[in-house]
């Protein structure tokens, strides 16, 4: 059955660029459909049957896949690894090529989204959308309420102060503390660096939630496909009109 969608949406979903950038590419005359240059925004195409090219190079339209993975420790959050380590793509083993939306460190476990929808991935990772990510961190030492407040207000790192965060002391005693930390920034190893900055190095780190999505009962290495309703909500969170 034929399905038609706006050309800029098809380009964005294929990972060409953001939808706005794709609109610029179209109006600049860089896109052809079945060999004909198309410059009109909103032009409808059938991604399954039309031959769509950008600057003479064809795009690949695939069935969209949206997966939530509970990433185990020791797995790399990339599509491939030059050192031959196991990657999240290896764990998922999808017939469709999928890529991680953002990253989790090698020694961090938890919720990682995987998709081949370039537009959604770009929207989820864009800083202006300030999408919350929640972690559970076991840290060394007993964290005081004052230190938790300091983390919440923001701490100074080598790349600048952190934005306000939500901090909850879940459990404390015997020289260690379990913190629940929610941030919306995406700096490299940010949670670990925040805790280090206040004198409480992280012993283990696990991401439990991204936006409204929670791991639930998924065990390490397990995954599930998102529902259509969840995908629609993610588009809204990422500021994308469908």
N, C-alpha and C positions, 0 to 999 in steps of 0.2 A: 504494500500500500504506500502511495506517495505521501511524503511528509515535507511540507515546506516551512522554512524558517527564514528570518531576516539574515541577509548576507553577513552583516557585521557580527551577529550573534554566532553564526557558524564559524567564522574566522576566529573569534575569541575563544570559543569552546575547543577549537583545534589547537589552541596554544600559540597562535600567531602573535598576539599582543592583547592588551586590554581592549575592551569594547570601544572605548573612546579613541584609542590609537588606531584601531581597525577602521573606524569611520574616516579618520584622516587618510589612511592608506587607500580607501575606496575612492574618496573624492579627489585624490591625487592621480587617479587613473592607473593604479598599480595592480588592480585586480581584474581578472578575466573570468567569465563564466561561459563554458563551452566555446572558448576561443574569442568571445566578444568582450571588449572592455566595458565594465560597468562602473558608473560613477554616482549613480543615484542611491542615496541612503534608503534603507527600507526595502530594497529589492528582495523579493522572495526567491529562494533557491531550494532545491531538493539535495541535501548533502549526500544522500545514498546513490544518486544517479547523475547529478550534474558534475562536470569537470571544472573544479575551481582552482585557479592558480594565482599566486602572488609573485609578481616579478618573474613570471615564467616557471615558477616552481609549484607543483601541485601540493595541496594540503590533504591530510589524511583524516577522514571523518570516521570515527569509531563509535560503537555503542558506548555510552558513558557508564563508567563504573565508579561507585562510591563505597569505600570500605573503611570500617573502624577496626583498627588493630590494637591489641594490647602488646606493645613491643617489649620483648624480653631484654634484659641486660646483655651486653656483649654483641648486639646486632647493630649494624651501621645503618643510619637513616639516609641512605642514598640508593640510587638505582643500580650502581655498580661500585666496586671497590678495587683500586689497583693493588692493594695488599692481599686480595683474595679472601677477605673476611666475609662472613655471612651478612647479607643485606636484608632490609625489610621487604624488598621485592622478592627475594628468595623465599622468605617466610610466607608471603601472600600467595605466590605461585599462580597469579591470575593469568588466564588465557589472553586477556587484554593487557596491554602495557599500562601500568599505573605508576605513579610517582608519589612520594610523600609530600604532604602539605606542611612545609616547615620541617624542623628536625628535632630529634631528641638525642642527647649525647649518648655515646657508646655505653656509658655506665648509668644511664637513666632509663627507667622503664615506663610503660604506661600508654595512654591514649595517643594514637597517631592516625591521622586521616590519610587515606591513600585514594588517588583518583587519576583519571586521564582527562578531566575537565579543566583545561588551562585557565578558563575565565574564572571559575570558582576558586581555584587555587590562588590565583593572583589577588582576588578580592579578599580572601581569608588572611593573606599574609600582608596586606597593605596596612601600614601603621595607622592611617587615619581612622580606620574602623574600630581600633582599640578593643579587639576581641579578647575576652577574658580566658585565661588558662589557669587551672587550679592544680596545685601539686601538694603531695604529702611528703614532708621532709623530716627524716630523723637526723637530728643534729647533736653535736657533742655539747655537754653542759646543760645546766638547768636555765632555760630562758626566762628572764624576768618579764613582768608586764611592761616595765619601762622600755626594755629592749624590743619587745614586740611592737610597742607603739612607735619606736624609732624606725623599725622596718616598714611599718605601715605609712609613716609620713614620707619616708624616702631616705636613702643613704647615698653617700658620695662614692662613686666608683671611678676608675681611671678614665672611663669614657663619659663621665658626667653623672649628675644625680639621677637616681631612679624616680620614676613617677610613683604617686601614691599607690599602695597595695592594700589588700585585705589580709590580715594576719590573725590566725586563731591558734591558741595553745591547746592542743587536743589532749596531750598527756605529758607529764614531766616528773622526773624522779630518777634516782640511781645514776646521776651523771649524764642523762640524755633527755632530749625533748622531742616530741612529735609535733611539728607545726603544719598547719594547713595554710598555704600561701596562694593567693590569687593575684596574678599580674596581667597586664595587657600588652606590655612591651615584649619584644622578641630578640633581645640582645643575647649574644653568645654566652652560654653558661650563667645566665643572669641570677637565677635563684641561688646557685652555689656561691657566686661572688657576693651577693647580698648577705648571705649568712656568714661568710668568711669575714666580711667587713665589720660585723658586730661581734666577732669573736666566737662564733659558734659554727665551726666547719660542718658541712653536710656529711653524714655517714651513708645515707641512702636516699634516693629521690625517685618519686613515682608520680606521673601525671594522671589525674583521675577524671578531668573534665576539660572540654574545650567548648566555649559558648554554652549552649544548653545540653550538649551531648555528654553523657556519662558512661563510663566503662560498664557499669552494672556488674554482671557476673562473669564477664569475659576473663578467662585465665590467661596467664602469660603465653604468648604465641597464638592465642585464639583470635578470631576475627568474625565480623558479620557485615553484611551489606546494609547500608542505610535504607530506610524506607523512603518512598516518594515524598511523604510529608516532611521528613527530616531534611531531605535535600532542598525542598522549597524554603524551609525555615533558614537553612544555611545561606541560601541566596539572599534572603532578606537581611541576615546578619552581615553579609559581605557587601551590602549596599548595591545589589544588582537587581535591576528590574527585569522580570522575565516576560 
